[in-house]
Amino acid sequence: MDTAMDLYGDDYAKHRTQHVTQLGRQAEAYRTIESEKKDYEYFWNHRSVLGTSPDGRR
């Protein structure tokens, strides 16, 4: 049985590389978003607001 690489050669290799690169970019973007979300949540959970106790709770 022929593999996609056998049937399509360079075109398949280029497409596969592009796909893997895209998945890598998506994973990196997801990690960045999750990291920023954690920073944002930390900021909101630890902010000091007038009228709250020193630990930031109401």
Backbone torsions as a table, in degrees:
resi	resn	phi	psi	omega
1	MET	NA	131.7	179.8
2	ASP	-77.5	142.8	173.8
3	THR	-89.3	168.4	178.5
4	ALA	-59.9	-34.6	180.0
5	MET	-64.1	-40.9	178.7
6	ASP	-64.6	-41.2	-175.4
7	LEU	-75.5	-38.6	-172.1
8	TYR	-113.4	-11.5	174.3
9	GLY	56.2	-126.3	-174.9
10	ASP	-60.2	-37.8	-179.6
11	ASP	-59.7	-43.3	179.6
12	TYR	-66.0	-42.9	-179.0
13	ALA	-60.3	-43.2	179.1
14	LYS	-64.1	-44.4	-179.4
15	HIS	-63.1	-43.3	-178.8
16	ARG	-63.0	-44.0	179.0
17	THR	-62.6	-42.2	179.2
18	GLN	-62.6	-42.0	-179.2
19	HIS	-64.1	-46.6	179.9
20	VAL	-62.5	-41.4	178.3
21	THR	-62.1	-42.8	179.9
22	GLN	-63.7	-43.0	178.1
23	LEU	-61.4	-39.3	177.6
24	GLY	-62.7	-42.1	178.4
25	ARG	-64.5	-41.7	179.5
26	GLN	-63.5	-41.8	179.6
27	ALA	-64.0	-41.4	179.0
28	GLU	-64.4	-42.7	178.5
29	ALA	-63.3	-40.9	179.2
30	TYR	-62.8	-44.7	178.9
31	ARG	-61.3	-41.3	179.0
32	THR	-62.6	-46.5	-179.9
33	ILE	-61.8	-45.8	-179.9
34	GLU	-62.1	-39.5	179.5
35	SER	-64.5	-45.0	179.5
36	GLU	-66.2	-35.4	178.4
37	LYS	-63.2	-42.7	178.8
38	LYS	-63.4	-42.8	178.0
39	ASP	-60.5	-42.6	-178.5
40	TYR	-65.4	-44.5	178.8
41	GLU	-63.5	-41.5	178.8
42	TYR	-61.3	-44.7	179.4
43	PHE	-57.5	-48.2	-177.9
44	TRP	-68.1	-35.0	-178.4
45	ASN	-78.5	-18.0	-175.4
46	HIS	-121.0	12.6	-179.3
47	ARG	-75.0	156.4	174.1
48	SER	-106.3	126.3	-178.0
49	VAL	-122.9	141.9	178.0
50	LEU	-57.0	138.4	178.7
51	GLY	88.3	8.2	176.8
52	THR	-115.9	165.1	177.5
53	SER	-73.0	166.1	-175.9
54	PRO	-56.6	-28.3	-179.0
55	ASP	-84.0	3.5	174.1
56	GLY	92.7	-0.5	179.0
57	ARG	-93.0	154.6	179.5
58	ARG	-84.6	NA	NA
